[in-house]
Amino acid sequence: MKTRLTGNRDRCVEPVVRNAVEPLMQAVPYARQHIAGLLGDRMDRNIRNGLLGYPVEVYLNPYRTDWTARWPSGEYLGKYLQADVCMYQYSGSAELMEQLRNIIGTWLEVLPEDGYLVVRGPQEKERWRGAWEVWELKYDLIGLLSFYSISGDERVLGAARRIGDLLCSTFGYGEGKRDLLEAGVLRLGSTSVLEPMVCLYRYTGDKMLVGVQ
């Protein structure tokens, strides 16, 4: 049975942890925007030809089969999800929502219990020896949290939480933990996972996710 996922164009799930400093200016929500003229035409074309023409299945196939990926599929899908959510809010496109459901539904089906949602390359025989693992998990989180922001689906937040828990138990200070700077070849690039980890903390309120006792 396929996982049923729904989203709301007008919905914006509020984090349980508020910003310490509130912004002086709030952007107009995507669902309240309408862009006409040349720019609006380009936006519509980007949705039709760019987002809806995106080869989603190519990046989903490694999760469904034993085929070895030559790229970190989660990176590309996570970026796509983030853009897709924004454009769904802007346009209300049912086709974009179907794409979102397809990706998120697949991830929920294949997500391991420990949260290691990584498509591994041919040289990655052991965990945390590949170049892109933390990088890929970063974009998994971005994609999941983007969809959660318009759905409020606790299964989606739970999936993000499992990835966050894995990262917390693997990297940091203390006996048996790994240095995030030594994760793959990206070094400082791997530390960019802190952005979605902070976002996950704001949605859950769990201080352990940001290392606060």
C-alpha positions in Angstrom: 0.0 0.0 0.0 1.4 3.4 -1.0 2.0 6.0 1.6 -0.6 8.7 1.3 0.9 12.2 1.6 -0.9 15.5 1.4 0.2 19.1 1.3 -1.5 22.4 1.6 -0.5 25.3 -0.6 -1.4 27.8 2.0 0.0 25.9 4.9 3.2 26.9 6.7 4.0 24.8 9.7 5.4 27.1 12.5 8.5 25.9 14.3 8.0 25.2 18.0 11.3 27.1 18.7 11.0 30.7 17.7 13.9 32.8 16.5 15.6 34.7 19.3 15.5 37.8 17.1 12.4 38.2 15.0 12.9 39.7 11.5 11.7 43.2 10.9 10.4 42.3 7.5 8.5 39.2 6.4 8.4 38.0 2.8 5.1 37.7 1.1 4.1 34.0 1.3 4.4 32.2 -2.0 0.7 31.3 -2.0 -0.1 35.0 -2.0 2.2 35.9 -4.9 1.2 36.4 -8.5 3.8 37.4 -11.1 2.7 38.6 -14.5 4.4 39.7 -17.6 7.7 38.3 -18.9 8.9 37.2 -15.5 5.7 35.4 -14.8 5.8 33.7 -18.1 9.4 32.5 -17.3 8.2 31.2 -14.0 5.5 29.2 -15.6 7.9 27.8 -18.1 10.3 26.8 -15.4 7.5 24.9 -13.7 6.4 23.2 -16.9 9.7 22.5 -18.5 12.1 22.6 -15.7 10.6 21.1 -12.5 8.0 18.9 -14.2 10.6 17.8 -16.7 13.1 16.9 -14.1 14.2 13.2 -14.3 13.0 12.3 -10.9 12.8 8.5 -11.6 16.5 8.4 -12.6 17.4 9.5 -9.1 14.8 7.4 -7.4 15.8 4.1 -9.1 18.9 3.5 -7.0 16.7 3.5 -3.9 14.4 0.9 -5.4 17.0 -1.5 -7.0 20.5 -2.8 -6.4 21.8 -0.5 -9.1 24.9 1.3 -7.9 24.6 5.1 -8.2 27.3 7.2 -9.8 26.1 10.3 -7.9 24.6 11.2 -4.5 20.9 11.0 -5.5 19.7 12.5 -2.3 21.5 15.7 -3.0 19.7 16.3 -6.3 16.3 15.1 -5.0 16.7 17.3 -1.8 17.4 20.4 -3.9 14.5 19.5 -6.2 12.1 19.1 -3.2 13.0 22.4 -1.8 12.4 24.2 -5.1 9.3 22.1 -5.8 7.7 23.0 -2.5 8.2 26.7 -3.1 6.8 26.5 -6.6 3.9 24.3 -5.4 3.0 27.0 -2.9 3.3 29.6 -5.7 1.3 27.7 -8.3 -0.9 25.1 -6.6 0.1 22.7 -9.3 -1.3 19.2 -8.8 1.5 17.8 -10.9 4.1 19.2 -8.7 2.4 17.8 -5.6 2.4 14.4 -7.3 6.1 14.6 -7.8 6.6 15.6 -4.2 4.5 12.6 -3.0 6.5 10.3 -5.3 9.9 11.3 -3.8 8.8 11.6 -0.2 6.8 8.3 -0.4 9.8 6.5 -1.8 12.1 7.8 0.9 9.7 6.8 3.7 9.5 3.3 2.2 13.2 2.7 2.0 14.5 4.7 5.0 16.5 2.4 7.2 15.7 2.3 10.9 18.9 4.0 11.8 18.3 6.9 9.3 21.2 6.1 6.8 19.4 7.4 3.7 22.4 7.3 1.4 22.7 5.8 -2.1 26.3 4.4 -2.0 28.8 4.6 -4.8 30.9 1.6 -6.0 33.9 2.5 -3.8 31.9 3.0 -0.6 32.1 -0.4 1.1 32.0 1.0 4.6 30.0 3.8 6.1 31.5 7.2 6.4 34.4 6.3 4.0 32.7 7.9 1.0 33.1 11.5 -0.2 29.4 12.5 -0.2 27.6 10.7 2.7 27.1 13.7 5.0 26.5 16.0 2.1 23.7 13.7 0.9 22.1 13.4 4.3 22.1 17.2 4.5 19.9 17.4 1.4 17.8 14.5 2.5 17.0 16.7 5.6 16.4 19.8 3.5 13.9 17.9 1.3 12.1 16.2 4.1 11.7 19.4 6.2 10.6 21.4 3.2 7.8 19.0 2.6 7.0 18.9 6.3 6.5 22.6 6.3 3.5 22.3 4.0 2.2 19.0 5.2 2.7 18.8 9.0 3.0 15.0 8.4 4.6 13.6 11.5 5.9 10.6 9.5 8.0 13.0 7.5 9.3 14.8 10.5 10.0 11.4 12.1 12.1 10.4 9.1 14.1 13.7 9.4 14.5 13.0 13.1 16.0 9.6 12.4 18.6 11.1 10.1 19.4 13.8 12.7 19.8 11.3 15.4 22.2 9.3 13.3 24.3 12.4 12.6 24.3 13.3 16.3 25.4 9.8 17.4 28.1 9.6 14.8 29.8 13.0 14.8 30.9 15.4 17.5 33.0 15.3 20.6 33.4 12.3 22.9 34.6 8.7 22.8 33.9 6.9 19.6 32.6 9.9 17.7 33.9 11.1 14.3 35.2 14.5 13.3 32.7 16.2 10.9 35.6 17.9 9.2 37.0 14.6 8.3 33.8 13.3 6.7 34.6 12.7 3.1 36.6 15.1 1.0 34.4 18.2 1.5 35.6 19.1 5.0 33.9 22.5 5.6 31.3 21.5 3.1 30.2 18.7 5.4 29.6 21.2 8.2 26.9 22.8 6.1 24.7 20.0 7.5 24.3 22.2 10.6 21.8 24.4 8.7 19.1 21.7 8.3 20.0 20.3 11.8 19.1 23.7 13.3 15.9 23.7 11.3 15.2 20.2 12.6 15.8 21.4 16.1 13.4 24.3 15.6 10.6 21.9 14.5 11.2 19.4 17.3 12.6 21.5 20.2 15.0 18.7 21.0 18.1 20.4 22.3 20.3 17.3 21.9 20.1 17.9 18.1 22.2 21.1 18.5 24.4 19.7 21.3 22.7 21.5 24.2 22.4 19.5 27.4 
